[in-house]
């Protein structure tokens, strides 16, 4: 797993604060009840000495097990007395206990050396928010991708079923250092974005850094950086295009194509291919269009080194509108 560094640091810091806040609030509640119930202060002082009593018993020789049993019994009786006093005074028996959001890891994010499921879920949600298309990921999944919209043409439905199966397997077995790059080709409204976002969520859930961008936004970011080349400050977006585990570029071909955009695209795709970092590109362009719009070097990489999936059928969005 290779969570985005900024996301991981933010979540880790949040857990550190959560842990401290839970203990501080427990201390506040303990001070409150001690002030109202003076006898609790005496009990708490005795309880705080239990560890020292156990240590002393271990050094004193004699029947250590018997002494330990006495200390444990005394501790139980003090705890019961303490709980009873709280209840008698209108509090719950555990009022001053530390109350963590997650009882499995006590808000540390880890159980021994293993990441707790609560922290993994927090990282997943943060990864979705940081991916670039959070709203789509939340709404679109492999489960709600319906092949019913391709019923009119059995051949089209068969092709789309293969695409769905391929991308589902790709997401489930994703390896940031081994998975291939993919080119999704086909007209508008045929499910390219839906399956891209479904795939992105699954890959994020596996602990990978996924970054989505529309082609227009991508080249706009690079253009902005070009005119800020005098600045020594790194551009977070530019870095993520190159460093994320999976880059998803939507609607390639909608950008203004010029020497700068073509050069930028080649450098980005070539860099990621050379470092075996997978990229998924979706486009409404045909094979001929790609060859006309881009250089041979780009065309050879997209059509020669990417797994090409063709999306076919009738615009699903239009079908949904007609059914309303």
N, C-alpha and C positions, 0 to 999 in steps of 0.2 A: 504494500500500500504506500502511496505517496501523496498524502493530503497536501493541498495548497498551503505553503508555509504561513502566510498571513492568516488564513482561516484557522489553521491548527493552533497558532499562537494565541489568537483571540479566544478560541474556545477553552484552551488550557488555562488562560488567565481568568476567564469567567468561572471555571471550576475552582481555581485557587481562592477566588473571592467568595464564592458560594460556601465553601468549606469554612472559611474564617467567619463569615457572617452568621452561619448556623451556630457556631460555638459562642460568638459574642452575644447573640440573642439569648442563648441558654444561660450564659453568665448573668445577663440582665434580669432574667426571670428568677434566677437563684438569689440574687441580691434582693429582689423585691420580696420574695417569700421569707427570706431570713429576717428582713426588717419587720415583717408582720408577725412572724412566728419565731421568736428568739431561740426556742429549743432546737430548731432546725440547724442553727449555726453550730451548736455543740455536736449534733449528730454528724454533720458534714465534716467537722474537724476529725472526729473519730474515724470516719470512713476514709479520709485522706491518709490516715496512718496505717491502713491495712497492709499496703505494700511493704512498708518498713517492718511491720510485725512479721510478715512472711519471711523477709530477708533475715531478720534477727533469729527467727526460729530455725532457719537453715544452718546458722552458724553455732547455735547453742548446743548441738549434739542431742543425744537422748532420742526419744520417740518422736521423730520429726513428723511422721504421718499423722500421729494423734494430735500434735500441736496444730498442724495445718488444718485438720478437720475442725478443731475448736475455733480457729480464726475464721474459717469459712462460715461456720454456723453463726458466729457473732456478726459477721458481715450481713448475712441474710436477715437476721433479726433487726439490725439497724436499718436496713433498706425497707423492711416491712413497717417498722415504726415510723420512718420518715414518710412513706406513702400514706400511712394512716393519718398522720398529722395534716398533710396536705388536703386530703379528702375531708377531714373534719372542719377544715377552714374554708371549704368551698372551692378548692382547686382539684384538678385531675391528678391522679397519682403520679403521672409522668410529666407534670407541668414544667418542671425545670430541667427535664432531660434535653439533650441535644437532638433537634429534629432535622434530619437531613432530607433533602428531596429524594435522594436515592439511598435506600437502606442497604443495597448490595455493596456499594463502594464508598458509602459515607461522603458522597459529593467530592471524592478525590479524582474520579474518572477512571480509576484503576482498581482491580482486585488482584493484589500481589503485583505481578508484572504484566497482567493481561488487561487490555482496555475493556472497560465496562460497556455493556450494551447501551446504556444511557448516553455515554459520551460519544459512542459511535453514531448513535441517532442524531445527536446534536451536530456532529461534524457533517453528517449527510445533509441535514437541513441547511446548514450554513453553506455547504458546497453547492446546493441547488440555488440558493439565493445569490451565490457568487458566480454562477455559471454563465449568466447572460440571458437566459430565457426561463426564469423561474416560473412564470405564470403558465407557460406551455408544459413544462415538466410536471407541474402539479395536476394538470388536466388530462394529459395524454399519456397513455401507457400501451404496452403490448396487449393487455387484456381488453381494452376498449377500442382496439383497431378492428373494425368490422369488415370482413370480406364480402358482406352482403351487397355492398355497393358495386361489386364487380360481377354480379350474377348474370348480367345480360350477355356476357361473352365468356364462355367456359375457359377459353385459352387465356384470356386476360386474368381470370380468377386464379388459374393455375400458376401463372407467372407471379402474381402478387402474393400467393400463398408461399411460394419459394422465397420471395424477398423477405416476407415476415419471418419465416423459419430461419433464414440465414442471419438476419439481423438480431433475432432473439438469441440464437446460439453465440453470435459474435459478442453480444453484451454479457452473456452469462460466463463466457470464457475469456473475457478481455484481459490482455496482458500488455501493459504499457510499453514493454520492450520487444514484444513479438507480434502483436496483432497488426494485420495489414491495413492499409489505407483503402478507403472506399469512395467511389464516385456514384452518386445517385442521379440518374438522368430521367427526365420525363416532363410532361406538361404540368401546368398549375393544378392544384387541388387533387393530386393523385396519391397523397399520403407521405411524401418525402419528409416534410417537416414533422408530421406526427410520429413517424417511426424514428426520426433522428432524436426527438425529445424523449421518446420512450427509452431508447437506447442510452441516452445521456443519463437518465435517472438511474438506470440499472448499473451503469459504470461508476457513477458517483457513489452509489450504495456500497460498492466494492472498495471504496476508499481512494478513488482516483480523482485527480484534478481535471475537470472538463471545462472547456471554455467555448462558448457559442458566439458567433458573430455573423451579422449579415455582411455581404460583400461590400456594400456601400460604406458601412461603418468601418470596416477593416481598412479600406484604402483612405478613408477620411482620417483615421488615427495616424496612419503612416505619413500622410501628407502634412498633418499638424506637426508631427515629430520632425519632419524634414525642415520646416521653417523654424524649429526651435533647436536646431542642431548645435547652437552655441551654448545651450544649457547643459550643465554637467549632471543634472538630476535625471535619474532613469525614469522612463515612462512605463508605468505598471502594465498598461495594456499591451504595449509593444513587446515587453518581456514575456507576457503570458502567451502570446501568439507562438512564440518559439519554444517555451518551456513547459507548457501544460501537457499532461499525459495524453489528452485527446482534444484536438481542435476540430470544431465543426463550423464550416463556412457555408452559410445558406445563400441561395440565389446568386451564385456566381454568374456573371454575365450582365447583371443589372447595373454594375458600376460603369463609370466613364472610362473607356479603354484608351490609354495613351502610353507613351514610352515609360513613364514613371510607374503606372499601375502594373504594366506587364513585367517590368523589372522587379518590382516589389513581390509580385505573385511568384515569380520564378525563384527568387532568393528564399522566400518563405517555404515553398513546397520542397525545394531542393535541400534546404537545411534540415527540415523535418525527416525527409526520406533518408538522408545520409546518416542521421542519428537514430533511425528506426523509431521515430515518434509518429504514431498513426494520426491521420487526418481524414475527416469525412467531409466531402464536398457535395452539395446538392445544386443542381442547375436545371433550368428549363431549356437550355441549349441542346441542339442535336449534335451529333458527332461532327457533321460538316460545319456547323456554326463554330464549334470549339476550334477546329482547325483553321477557320478563316479569321477568328478574332485574336487568337493567341499564337505565339511563336512555336516552332517545331519542338523546341526544348520543353516547353510547358505541355504541349499536346502529347509528346511521347511519354512524359511522366504520368499524366492523368489517365491516358488511355492504355498505356503500356504497363505501368507499375501499380495502378490502383485496381481493385476489384470493381468492375462496373456492373451496376444493377439498373435495369431499365424498368421504369414505372409506367404502367399502361392503364387504360380504362377511360371512364368519363368523369369529369370534374366532380369530386365528392362533395365539395362545398355547394356547388350548384344543385346537386341532387338533394342535399339536406334542405335547402331553401324551398325546393319544389314540394317536399314532403310536409312542410309546415302548413 
